[in-house]
Amino acid sequence: MADNYIEVTSQDFTEKVLQASELVVVLFATEQSSACKIQEPELQAISKDYSGRIIFSRLDITGQEEVTAQWKIEGIPTLLFFKGGHVIHRISGIVMRDKLRRQLDGALLAD
């Protein structure tokens, strides 16, 4: 994965997501999900445009029940936007590039 698109697990979630100074977008997904296979390339493609401003990450929910329960992940794909250790936005289901850009731009403006 590119530097601006990282893999996270429940073990390093606090360090890489909650303690990050930047906006962090986490894709909760699985390898088996066809919807996740549609969402992830969209996220990877857009991540290059926000390099240095947003950290994009992926968490494979397989075997990660504690972190998925903590963040109330009920379906996949789910995107959570974290700023200052708090969720500021949630998107469940597939969201395509144009809408995702609008959501990201809005999140960058929010303080």
SVG drawing of the C-alpha trace seen along z (x, -y; Angstrom):
<svg xmlns="http://www.w3.org/2000/svg" viewBox="-25 -25 30 39">
<polyline fill="none" stroke="black" stroke-width="0.4" points="0.0,0.0 1.1,-3.6 2.3,-5.8 -1.0,-7.7 -3.1,-4.4 -2.2,-2.2 -3.4,1.1 -4.5,0.8 -5.5,3.5 -7.1,3.4 -3.6,3.5 -2.4,0.3 -5.7,-1.5 -5.1,-3.9 -1.7,-4.9 -2.4,-5.1 -6.0,-6.5 -7.0,-8.0 -3.6,-9.7 -3.0,-11.0 -2.9,-14.7 -4.4,-14.6 -7.9,-13.6 -8.0,-9.8 -10.5,-7.9 -10.8,-4.2 -12.4,-1.7 -13.9,1.2 -13.9,4.1 -13.3,7.7 -11.6,9.5 -14.8,11.6 -17.1,8.7 -17.9,7.7 -19.1,4.2 -15.7,3.7 -13.9,4.7 -15.8,1.8 -15.2,-0.7 -11.5,-0.1 -10.2,-1.1 -12.2,-4.3 -10.6,-5.1 -7.1,-4.2 -7.5,-6.4 -8.7,-9.4 -6.1,-9.0 -3.3,-10.3 -5.1,-13.7 -5.2,-14.2 -1.6,-13.2 -0.3,-15.1 -3.8,-16.2 -5.6,-13.0 -4.5,-9.5 -6.5,-6.8 -6.5,-3.4 -8.2,0.0 -9.1,2.3 -10.0,5.9 -12.8,6.7 -12.2,10.4 -11.3,11.4 -11.5,7.8 -14.7,8.1 -13.6,5.8 -12.8,2.8 -15.9,3.3 -18.1,3.4 -16.4,0.4 -17.2,-1.7 -20.6,-0.1 -19.8,1.3 -23.0,3.0 -22.3,3.4 -19.5,3.2 -18.1,1.3 -18.2,-1.5 -16.1,-4.6 -15.4,-6.4 -13.7,-9.8 -11.7,-10.5 -10.4,-13.9 -8.7,-14.4 -9.6,-10.8 -13.4,-11.3 -15.7,-10.1 -16.8,-13.2 -18.5,-11.4 -19.8,-8.0 -20.7,-6.5 -22.2,-3.0 -22.3,-1.3 -20.6,-2.2 -19.8,-5.8 -18.3,-6.8 -15.5,-9.2 -17.3,-12.5 -19.5,-12.2 -16.5,-11.0 -14.5,-14.1 -17.3,-16.3 -17.5,-14.5 -13.7,-14.7 -13.6,-18.4 -16.3,-19.1 -14.5,-17.1 -11.3,-19.1 -13.1,-22.3 -14.7,-21.2 -12.9,-22.0"/>
</svg>
